[in-house]
Amino acid sequence: MKNKVLNSLLYLVFFSFFYASSQLYYNKNIIKNLELIIGKSSNLHATWVGSKQVDRNIPILILAGHADSQGMAGAGTPGEAVHKFGLNPMHPEMSDELFWNLKLQQSIVVIGKKKGLNIRSYDPGIRNIDDATDPRTNWSVGSKFAKNGGYAIEIHFDAYGKYGVGSGLIPPFSETPNTIDESIASKFGRFPVVYRGGLGAPRRQIRILEIGKLEGSLEKNLRNLKTRKRTINFLANEIVQAFLNGIT
């Protein structure tokens, strides 16, 4: 009897150690592989190629998608964890997508500055601006920035499941895609220029980068306190490196 109890205890200890080790190994390796963490890229037909050269010191503006449209139709995806599995939102006053958009926006700018990019961010602060032409919106600020020769890009996470497409860059609507666009698309995938008839941001010469569907491994690694910071920094580093590859 004692041997049975002892063997059971040894089995439980071994199994617990093996499970913990495998989870640690899995998380470490998944955060080193972009495709594993963000999932599939867009498979929509897109023929554009970014060939227009850009200045090495081109000003870059990072916008967090849906930062000015909470509490309305364009609030962004709640993500699989909240919408499908009933978990609590990351923040009671914003969609989970915006929560992660803001975290990633901040990390991109910090890392980008350290690596010598002429990069900044904009956050309207007001989360529900009804008028799209209000000068404080992402679209207004991003459009003005682009017209002055800067590179404006809005960060998004795509909807989960059948509602989303996957990762990829949506280029500007009436501007020739440049080498930064091509570099990002080579890493994340590409959407057609006229995706959904032409979205509001690209029509204002603001690129949209869909990081990936807010589901599965990507969302789990973001929500897990042990992997959150590494996941955000990993994604930010990948984006910053795409910028650097596009200007060299």
FIVOZA-79145 format. One record per residue (C-alpha): residue number from 0; residue in three letters; x negated, y, z. Coordinates in steps of 0.5 Angstrom, whole numbers, plus 2048, in hexadecimal, padded with zeros to 3 digits. Last residue first. Layout:
N
+-----+------+-----+-----+-----+
|  nr | rest |  c1 |  c2 |  c3 |
+-----+------+-----+-----+-----+
| NUM |  ALA |   X |   Y |   Z |
...
+-----+------+-----+-----+-----+
***
This chain:
248
+-----+------+-----+-----+-----+
|  nr | rest |  c1 |  c2 |  c3 |
+-----+------+-----+-----+-----+
| 247 |  THR | 7DB | 865 | 7A4 |
| 246 |  ILE | 7E2 | 869 | 7A5 |
| 245 |  GLY | 7E6 | 862 | 7A5 |
| 244 |  ASN | 7E2 | 85E | 7A9 |
| 243 |  LEU | 7E2 | 863 | 7AF |
| 242 |  PHE | 7EA | 863 | 7AE |
| 241 |  ALA | 7EA | 85C | 7AE |
| 240 |  GLN | 7E6 | 85B | 7B4 |
| 239 |  VAL | 7EA | 860 | 7B8 |
| 238 |  ILE | 7F0 | 85C | 7B6 |
| 237 |  GLU | 7ED | 855 | 7B9 |
| 236 |  ASN | 7EA | 859 | 7BF |
| 235 |  ALA | 7F1 | 85B | 7C1 |
| 234 |  LEU | 7F4 | 854 | 7C0 |
| 233 |  PHE | 7EE | 851 | 7C4 |
| 232 |  ASN | 7EF | 857 | 7C9 |
| 231 |  ILE | 7F7 | 855 | 7CA |
| 230 |  THR | 7F5 | 84E | 7CB |
| 229 |  ARG | 7F0 | 84F | 7D0 |
| 228 |  LYS | 7F4 | 853 | 7D4 |
| 227 |  ARG | 7FA | 84F | 7D4 |
| 226 |  THR | 7F7 | 848 | 7D5 |
| 225 |  LYS | 7F7 | 847 | 7DD |
| 224 |  LEU | 7FD | 84B | 7DD |
| 223 |  ASN | 801 | 847 | 7D8 |
| 222 |  ARG | 806 | 84B | 7D5 |
| 221 |  LEU | 801 | 84D | 7CF |
| 220 |  ASN | 7FF | 846 | 7CE |
| 219 |  LYS | 806 | 843 | 7CE |
| 218 |  GLU | 808 | 848 | 7C9 |
| 217 |  LEU | 803 | 846 | 7C4 |
| 216 |  SER | 803 | 83F | 7C6 |
| 215 |  GLY | 80B | 83F | 7C4 |
| 214 |  GLU | 80E | 845 | 7C2 |
| 213 |  LEU | 80E | 84C | 7C1 |
| 212 |  LYS | 80C | 84B | 7B9 |
| 211 |  GLY | 806 | 84E | 7B7 |
| 210 |  ILE | 802 | 854 | 7B7 |
| 209 |  GLU | 806 | 858 | 7B2 |
| 208 |  LEU | 802 | 85E | 7B0 |
| 207 |  ILE | 806 | 863 | 7AD |
| 206 |  ARG | 803 | 869 | 7A9 |
| 205 |  ILE | 805 | 870 | 7A9 |
| 204 |  GLN | 806 | 873 | 7A2 |
| 203 |  ARG | 80C | 876 | 7A4 |
| 202 |  ARG | 810 | 871 | 7A0 |
| 201 |  PRO | 80C | 86C | 7A3 |
| 200 |  ALA | 80F | 86E | 7AA |
| 199 |  GLY | 816 | 86E | 7A8 |
| 198 |  LEU | 816 | 867 | 7A4 |
| 197 |  GLY | 816 | 866 | 79D |
| 196 |  GLY | 81C | 862 | 79A |
| 195 |  ARG | 81B | 85C | 79F |
| 194 |  TYR | 814 | 85C | 79D |
| 193 |  VAL | 812 | 860 | 798 |
| 192 |  VAL | 80B | 860 | 798 |
| 191 |  PRO | 80B | 859 | 799 |
| 190 |  PHE | 808 | 856 | 7A0 |
| 189 |  ARG | 801 | 854 | 7A1 |
| 188 |  GLY | 7FD | 84F | 7A5 |
| 187 |  PHE | 7F9 | 850 | 7AC |
| 186 |  LYS | 7F2 | 850 | 7AA |
| 185 |  SER | 7F2 | 851 | 7A3 |
| 184 |  ALA | 7F7 | 856 | 7A4 |
| 183 |  ILE | 7F3 | 85A | 7A9 |
| 182 |  SER | 7ED | 85A | 7A4 |
| 181 |  GLU | 7F2 | 85C | 79E |
| 180 |  ASP | 7F5 | 862 | 7A2 |
| 179 |  ILE | 7EE | 864 | 7A4 |
| 178 |  THR | 7EC | 864 | 79D |
| 177 |  ASN | 7F2 | 869 | 79A |
| 176 |  PRO | 7F9 | 868 | 798 |
| 175 |  THR | 7FB | 86D | 793 |
| 174 |  GLU | 800 | 871 | 796 |
| 173 |  SER | 808 | 871 | 794 |
| 172 |  PHE | 80A | 86C | 799 |
| 171 |  PRO | 805 | 86B | 79E |
| 170 |  PRO | 803 | 864 | 7A0 |
| 169 |  ILE | 806 | 85F | 7A4 |
| 168 |  LEU | 801 | 85B | 7A7 |
| 167 |  GLY | 802 | 853 | 7A9 |
| 166 |  SER | 804 | 84F | 7AF |
| 165 |  GLY | 80A | 84B | 7AF |
| 164 |  VAL | 811 | 84B | 7AB |
| 163 |  GLY | 816 | 84C | 7B1 |
| 162 |  TYR | 81D | 84A | 7B2 |
| 161 |  LYS | 81C | 843 | 7B1 |
| 160 |  GLY | 818 | 842 | 7B7 |
| 159 |  TYR | 816 | 848 | 7BB |
| 158 |  ALA | 816 | 84F | 7B9 |
| 157 |  ASP | 810 | 853 | 7B7 |
| 156 |  PHE | 80B | 856 | 7BB |
| 155 |  HIS | 809 | 85D | 7B9 |
| 154 |  ILE | 803 | 862 | 7B9 |
| 153 |  GLU | 804 | 869 | 7B5 |
| 152 |  ILE | 7FF | 86B | 7B0 |
| 151 |  ALA | 7FD | 872 | 7AE |
| 150 |  TYR | 7F6 | 873 | 7AA |
| 149 |  GLY | 7F5 | 87B | 7AA |
| 148 |  GLY | 7F4 | 87F | 7A4 |
| 147 |  ASN | 7F9 | 885 | 7A6 |
| 146 |  LYS | 7FF | 882 | 7A3 |
| 145 |  ALA | 7FD | 87C | 7A7 |
| 144 |  PHE | 7FD | 87F | 7AE |
| 143 |  LYS | 804 | 883 | 7AC |
| 142 |  SER | 807 | 87D | 7AA |
| 141 |  GLY | 805 | 879 | 7B1 |
| 140 |  VAL | 807 | 87F | 7B5 |
| 139 |  SER | 80E | 87F | 7B2 |
| 138 |  TRP | 80F | 878 | 7B1 |
| 137 |  ASN | 80D | 877 | 7B9 |
| 136 |  THR | 812 | 87C | 7BB |
| 135 |  ARG | 810 | 882 | 7BE |
| 134 |  PRO | 812 | 887 | 7B8 |
| 133 |  ASP | 819 | 884 | 7B8 |
| 132 |  THR | 81B | 882 | 7B1 |
| 131 |  ALA | 81D | 87B | 7B4 |
| 130 |  ASP | 822 | 87E | 7B8 |
| 129 |  ASP | 824 | 87A | 7BE |
| 128 |  ILE | 81E | 87A | 7C2 |
| 127 |  ASN | 81E | 875 | 7C7 |
| 126 |  ARG | 818 | 873 | 7CB |
| 125 |  ILE | 815 | 87A | 7CC |
| 124 |  GLY | 80E | 879 | 7CD |
| 123 |  PRO | 80C | 87B | 7C6 |
| 122 |  ASP | 806 | 876 | 7C6 |
| 121 |  TYR | 800 | 878 | 7C1 |
| 120 |  SER | 7FA | 874 | 7C1 |
| 119 |  ARG | 7F3 | 876 | 7BF |
| 118 |  ILE | 7ED | 873 | 7BA |
| 117 |  ASN | 7E7 | 876 | 7B7 |
| 116 |  LEU | 7E3 | 86F | 7B8 |
| 115 |  GLY | 7DD | 86F | 7BB |
| 114 |  LYS | 7DD | 868 | 7BE |
| 113 |  LYS | 7DF | 86A | 7C5 |
| 112 |  LYS | 7E4 | 86F | 7C2 |
| 111 |  GLY | 7E7 | 869 | 7BF |
| 110 |  ILE | 7E7 | 865 | 7C5 |
| 109 |  VAL | 7EB | 86A | 7C9 |
| 108 |  VAL | 7F0 | 86C | 7C3 |
| 107 |  ILE | 7F1 | 864 | 7C2 |
| 106 |  SER | 7F3 | 863 | 7C9 |
| 105 |  GLN | 7F8 | 869 | 7CA |
| 104 |  GLN | 7FC | 867 | 7C4 |
| 103 |  LEU | 7FC | 85F | 7C6 |
| 102 |  LYS | 7FF | 861 | 7CD |
| 101 |  LEU | 804 | 866 | 7CA |
| 100 |  ASN | 806 | 861 | 7C4 |
|  99 |  TRP | 806 | 85B | 7CA |
|  98 |  PHE | 80C | 85F | 7CE |
|  97 |  LEU | 80F | 862 | 7C7 |
|  96 |  GLU | 810 | 85A | 7C5 |
|  95 |  ASP | 813 | 858 | 7CC |
|  94 |  SER | 818 | 85E | 7CB |
|  93 |  MET | 818 | 863 | 7D0 |
|  92 |  GLU | 81B | 866 | 7D6 |
|  91 |  PRO | 81B | 860 | 7DA |
|  90 |  HIS | 814 | 85E | 7D9 |
|  89 |  MET | 811 | 857 | 7D7 |
|  88 |  PRO | 818 | 855 | 7D6 |
|  87 |  ASN | 81A | 84F | 7DB |
|  86 |  LEU | 81B | 848 | 7D8 |
|  85 |  GLY | 821 | 846 | 7D5 |
|  84 |  PHE | 81E | 840 | 7D0 |
|  83 |  LYS | 821 | 843 | 7C9 |
|  82 |  HIS | 821 | 84A | 7CA |
|  81 |  VAL | 81C | 84B | 7CF |
|  80 |  ALA | 816 | 846 | 7CE |
|  79 |  GLU | 818 | 847 | 7C6 |
|  78 |  GLY | 816 | 84E | 7C6 |
|  77 |  PRO | 81A | 854 | 7C7 |
|  76 |  THR | 819 | 857 | 7C0 |
|  75 |  GLY | 819 | 85E | 7BF |
|  74 |  ALA | 81D | 864 | 7C1 |
|  73 |  GLY | 820 | 866 | 7BB |
|  72 |  ALA | 827 | 865 | 7BC |
|  71 |  MET | 827 | 86A | 7C2 |
|  70 |  GLY | 825 | 86A | 7C9 |
|  69 |  GLN | 81E | 86B | 7C8 |
|  68 |  SER | 81C | 86E | 7C1 |
|  67 |  ASP | 816 | 873 | 7C2 |
|  66 |  ALA | 810 | 86E | 7C4 |
|  65 |  HIS | 813 | 869 | 7BF |
|  64 |  GLY | 80D | 867 | 7BC |
|  63 |  ALA | 807 | 869 | 7C0 |
|  62 |  LEU | 803 | 86E | 7BB |
|  61 |  ILE | 7FB | 86E | 7BA |
|  60 |  LEU | 7F8 | 874 | 7B6 |
|  59 |  ILE | 7F2 | 873 | 7B2 |
|  58 |  PRO | 7ED | 879 | 7B0 |
|  57 |  ILE | 7E9 | 877 | 7AA |
|  56 |  ASN | 7E1 | 877 | 7AC |
|  55 |  ARG | 7DF | 872 | 7A7 |
|  54 |  ASP | 7E3 | 876 | 7A2 |
|  53 |  VAL | 7E8 | 871 | 79E |
|  52 |  GLN | 7E7 | 86D | 798 |
|  51 |  LYS | 7EE | 86B | 794 |
|  50 |  SER | 7ED | 864 | 793 |
|  49 |  GLY | 7F3 | 861 | 797 |
|  48 |  VAL | 7F7 | 85C | 792 |
|  47 |  TRP | 7FE | 85B | 791 |
|  46 |  THR | 801 | 855 | 78F |
|  45 |  ALA | 806 | 853 | 795 |
|  44 |  HIS | 80B | 84D | 794 |
|  43 |  LEU | 80D | 84B | 79B |
|  42 |  ASN | 809 | 846 | 79F |
|  41 |  SER | 808 | 84A | 7A5 |
|  40 |  SER | 802 | 848 | 7AA |
|  39 |  LYS | 803 | 842 | 7AE |
|  38 |  GLY | 802 | 841 | 7B6 |
|  37 |  ILE | 7FF | 847 | 7BA |
|  36 |  ILE | 7FB | 843 | 7BF |
|  35 |  LEU | 7F8 | 83D | 7BA |
|  34 |  GLU | 7F7 | 842 | 7B4 |
|  33 |  LEU | 7F3 | 846 | 7B8 |
|  32 |  ASN | 7EE | 841 | 7BC |
|  31 |  LYS | 7EA | 843 | 7C2 |
|  30 |  ILE | 7F1 | 844 | 7C6 |
|  29 |  ILE | 7F3 | 83D | 7C4 |
|  28 |  ASN | 7EC | 83A | 7C7 |
|  27 |  LYS | 7EC | 83D | 7CE |
|  26 |  ASN | 7F4 | 83B | 7CF |
|  25 |  TYR | 7F3 | 834 | 7CC |
|  24 |  TYR | 7EC | 833 | 7D1 |
|  23 |  LEU | 7F0 | 836 | 7D7 |
|  22 |  GLN | 7F6 | 832 | 7D6 |
|  21 |  SER | 7F2 | 82B | 7D5 |
|  20 |  SER | 7EE | 82D | 7DB |
|  19 |  ALA | 7F5 | 82E | 7DF |
|  18 |  TYR | 7F8 | 827 | 7DC |
|  17 |  PHE | 7F1 | 823 | 7DD |
|  16 |  PHE | 7F1 | 826 | 7E5 |
|  15 |  SER | 7F8 | 824 | 7E6 |
|  14 |  PHE | 7F8 | 81D | 7E3 |
|  13 |  PHE | 7F2 | 81C | 7E7 |
|  12 |  VAL | 7F5 | 81E | 7EE |
|  11 |  LEU | 7FB | 81A | 7EC |
|  10 |  TYR | 7F8 | 814 | 7EA |
|   9 |  LEU | 7F3 | 814 | 7F1 |
|   8 |  LEU | 7FA | 815 | 7F5 |
|   7 |  SER | 7FD | 80F | 7F2 |
|   6 |  ASN | 7F7 | 80B | 7F3 |
|   5 |  LEU | 7F7 | 80D | 7FA |
|   4 |  VAL | 7FE | 80B | 7FB |
|   3 |  LYS | 7FD | 805 | 7F7 |
|   2 |  ASN | 7F7 | 803 | 7FB |
|   1 |  LYS | 7FA | 805 | 802 |
|   0 |  MET | 800 | 800 | 800 |
+-----+------+-----+-----+-----+
***
